[in-house]
């Protein structure tokens, strides 16, 4: 079997496994929530664009940070496994065409992503008068060129030592920041020329040195393992996979917070409270959704939009934390201990009720800038939703499980 056949099989297995898990991630509930959230963000973004003046400095600074963060996000999919550094080392020369195909795939995918980013940010740069109708294509050229520079630099890093990798990274990021700054603050034409020149130089350097350097197997293995772990950490927020694990941490400074959730002497409540606080699969998910929802409502002045987004995030938090009941079902102590299923349901309901009420209060405080009356209305609406979710939906859902 040739090396290209090995990677062809790996690619088929990779996409088959990824598709299996993604169908659980993009379930009906999440797709509906994602559509609503996308519409809400689009509505807020369009309102913000209309209020931006051409001389405003802050939107340019924010846009610079967003562009740099997104254009340097992502890595090349190589499908390199830890054992390849030993078993594929004699076939190193045959690896070149395989890696070039991976580079071409990454360039196409990330180039399309950069094009989408340019489309989304185009209304804002029009409002800032960075581009006009006849120069809008330069905006696409600049962003796509910068992303291709990033992709090609990652590919080159697979063939240099650690010191060379650091120098290459600093040079790449410096030129990207310079191109973005020139394009946003001075001249889009100059920024585009700088980005295109950097892309040409990067491709030239890659072509000239490809036959003189060998593969850095440790770098390729480490890069692929980090990419896989990052991908499955995201998937693990929705469904358990064998490719990611969550560590349990003993955090003494949270003991005070845990005691606030302990009511009575129920062993189920005692156990499930500590499971939530100590497992990042639950507490991390809660904090991320809480932070995203709070930041959104902090900058949104529309009360109806805030109510919609607040209820959406409360539902997402509650729905994603329902597997806490499954933790009790699978714990050996509660299989040996003579307890009723209703006790487990009651403990899960109590924890989620407190967490959702806390989140609802934080969302209401985040929208206080729109006015105390609107914040009070949001607090009442959130409270009614939490009551209905915990007492009606959650009870029926847990009894069926």
N, C-alpha and C positions, 0 to 999 in steps of 0.2 A: 504494500500500500504506500503510495506517495504521500508526501507531506501535505499537499493541497487537498487530498482526500480526507486526511485526518482533520484538517480544519473545516472542511465542508461538513463532516459529521458533527463536529462540535457546534458549528453554527446552527445546524438543524435542531440539535438537542437544546441549545440555548434559547432559540425562539419558541420552541415547543413548550419548554418550562415557563418561559416568561409569559406566553399567552395564557397558560393555565392559571397563573396567579393574577394576571391583569383582569381576567373576567370576574374575579371576586372583588378586585379593587373598584372597578367601574361598574358597580351594581346599580340597580335602578335608583336607590336612594341617593347615592353619591352623584350620579349623573344629573339628577334633578337639582340637587343642591349646587352642583358645579355650574349648571346653566343659570340658575338664579344669581349666584355670586358673580358670575361673569357679566351678566346684565347689569347688576348693581354697580360693579366696578366701572363698566363702560359708561353708565349714566353719570357717575361721579366724575370720571375723567373728562367727559365732554363738558360738564359744567365748569370744571377747573380750567380747561383750555380757553374757554370764553372770557375768563377773568384775567388772563395773563397779559401783561403789557410787553411790548417789544424790547424795552430797556431793562426788564427785570433781571436781576443777577441770581437770585435764589433758585429759580427753575433751571437755569443753566448748570448750577453747581449740582443740584439733585440729579439732573439728567446725566451729567458726567459720571457720577458715582454709579448710577443704575446701568449705564452702558458698559462701563469698565467691569462691573461685577458680572453682568450677563455674558459679555463677550469672552471672559476668561473662565466661564463655567463649562464643565464637561471634559471628558477625556476620550481618547481613542479606544475603541473596542478591539482588543487584540486576541482574546480567547486563549491567552497564554496561561498554562497551568504550572504550579510549583515544580513538578517533576520534569518539565521541559528543559530546564537548565542543564539537566544531565543527559536525558535520552535523546533530545533533539540537537544537542551540541554538534555532533558529527555532521548533521544536515543543515548547518547554519547558512550555507550559500543558497540552499533551496528555499529558505524562509523569505528571501527578499521579495519575490513576486507576491507571496501571500500577504506580507505586510503592506505592500503597495496597494493591494486591493482594499485592505482595511483602511488605509489612509484615504483612498478615493471615496470610500463609503462615508467615512467621517466628514470629509470635506463637503460632500453633497448634503448630508443631513444637517450639519451645523451651518452650512451656507444658507439652506432653506430657513433655518431658525433665525439667522441674522437678517434675512429678508423679511421675515415676519416681524421681528423687532423693529426694523426700519419702518414698516407699514404702521405699526401701533404708535410709534413716536412721531410720525410725520405730522399729524395735526399740531402737536406742541411746537415743533421746530418751525412750522408755518406761522404760528402765533408769535413766536420770538423773532420772526423775520430772518431766520438763518437761511432758509431756502425760499425760492419763489417757484412759480409754476414750471419755468424752464430749466431749473437746476435741481429739481427733486431727485432725478436719477443719480446725482452725485452723492446724495445721502445714502442710497442703497449701495453704491460702489464703495464708499468709505467703510461702512459697517461690515459688508461682506468681506472686503479685503482684510480688515483687522481680524475678523474671525478666522479666516484662512491662514493668516500669519500665526495665530495662536495654535491652530491644528498642526501646521507644518513644524512649528517649534517643538511641540510635544513629540512629533515623530523623530526629529533630530535628537531630542534628549534621550532616545532609546539607544543612541550610538556614541554617547560621550560619557566621561566619568562624572563623579559627583561634583567636582569643582567646575567642570565645564557646564554642567547642567545649571548650577546656580548662576553663573555668568550669563548663560543664555536666557534664563528666566528673567533676570533683572533687566537685561537689554530689551527683551521683548515687551515686558510690561512698561518700561520707560517710554519706548516708542509708541505704544498704544495710548498711554496717557497723554503724550505730547500731541498725537494726531487728534484725539478727541478734544483736547483743550484748544488746539488751533482751529479745528472745525467749528466748535461752538462759540468761541469768544473772538476769533479774528476773521477767518475766511474759510468757508466750506470748501472752496476750490483748493486752497493750500492744504487743508487737512486731508482731502481726498488724494491729492498728489503725493503727500507724505506717506499715506497708508498704502497706496499702490506701489510706490517705490520700495517700501519695506517688504511688501509681498514678493516683488520681483527679486530683490536681494536674497530673501529667505529661500525661495525656490532655487536660485542659482547656487547658493551655498550648499543646499541639500544635494543637488545634482553633481557638484564638483567633488563632494566628500564621500559619496555613498560607496565608492569602491575602495576607499582607504581606511574605513572604520569597521569595527566588528560590533555585534549586538551586545548591549549591556543587559544580560539576562536578569540580573537582580532588579534593575530598574523596571523592566517590562513586567516581571512577575509581581512586583510591589504595586505598580500602577493598576494592573488588572484586578488584583485582589481588593484594592481600595475602591475601585469602580463597582465591583460586584457587591461588596459590603454596603456601600452607600445606596445602591439600588434596592437591595433587599431590606435594608433598614426602613426605607420608605414603604415598601410593600408590607412589612411586618406591622405597620400601623393599622392595617386592615385585615390581614389574614396571617396566620402562623406559617412560617416556612422553615425548612431545615437549614437554610443558608444564613440565618441571622439569629443571634441570641441576645437576650437582655439580662444584664447583670443586676443582682440584688445588692443594694448599698445600705449600710447602716449609717443613718444620718441622725446623730444625736440632737442636732439643733432643730430638728423637726418634731421632737418629742412633744413639745408644747402644742403644736398644731394638731398632732394626732389625738392628744387628750381632749381637745375640743370636739372631736368627732365621736369620742367614746361616750355613749349614753347607755346607762344600765349595765348589766353584767352578762350580756349576750356573747358567747364565745365566737359566734359567726361575725358579729360586728367588730369584735376585737381583732380577729384574724384578717378580715377583708379590708379594714382600714389600713393595716400595716402593709398588706399586699399592694394597695394603691400607692402609698407614699414611697415604698421602697423599690417598686418595679418601674423602670423608666418607660416600659411599654404602655403603662397607664398614666402615670403622673406626667411624663414627658408629652404625651399626646394632649392631655388636658391643658397644660401650660402653653403649648404651641397654639392651639385653637383659641384659647383665652387671649393670648397676646395679639394674634392676627385680628380677631374681632374687635378688640379694644382699640387698636391702632386705626382700623378702618373707621370706626364711629367717632374717633377723636377728631378726624378731619372731615367728617360728613355733616353738613348743616341740615340735611333734609330729614325730618322726623319720620316720615313714612318709610324712607329707605333704611333708616336706623332700626326701626321696628322689624322690618323684613329681615335684615341681616342678623339682628340679635336673635330672633326666633330660629333662623337658619343655623346659627352657630350653636345655640342651645340644643337643638335637635341633633346636630352632628356630635356634640360632646356626649349627650345621653346615649345615642345609638352606638357610638364606638366604645362606650364603657359598659355596655350590657354583658360582654363576656366575663365580667367580674363574677357573675353568678356561676359560670362554668368553672372558675377556679375553685369555688367551694365544692362543686360537685365532684371534681377530680382529686381533691385533697384526701389523703388516706385517713386522716384523723376524723373527718366527718363521715367517712364510710363506716368506721368502727363505732363511732359515737352514735347512740340512738337519737337522731334528730329528724324533724319533719321538714319536708320541702318548703313549707310555708315560712319556717324560721329563716331559711336561706334567702327566700324572696324578700322577707321583711328587712333583713340586714342589708341586702343590696339596694332596696328602695331607700332606706334611710341614708346610706352613704351618697347615692346619686342625688337625692333631694337636697342635701346640704351643699354638694358640689355645684349643682345647677343653680341653686339660689345665690351662692357666692358669685358664680359667673354672671348671673343676671344683674346682681348689684354692681359688679365691676363694669359691665356694659352700660348701665344707667349712668354711673359716674363719668364714664368716658364721653358720653353725649351731653354732659352738663354744659359744655360750651355753647350748645344750641339754645340753652335756656332752661331754668329750673322746672318750668311747667312741662316741657318736653321730656326732661329726664325723669320726672315723676310719672308721667304717662308710660314711659318705657319700663320703669320699675314695676308698675302695676301689671302691664301686659306680660312681662317676663314671669312674674309671680303666678299669674293665671296659667300660663303655658306650662310652667314646671309642675303645678298641681295636676293638670290634665295628663301630662306625660308620665308622671310617677304613679298616679292613682289609677289611671285608666289604661293607657297604652302599655306601660311597662309591666303592670301586673298581668295583663293578658298575654303579653309576649313571653314572660318568664314561666308562666304556667304551661305554655305550649312547648317550651324547650325541655 
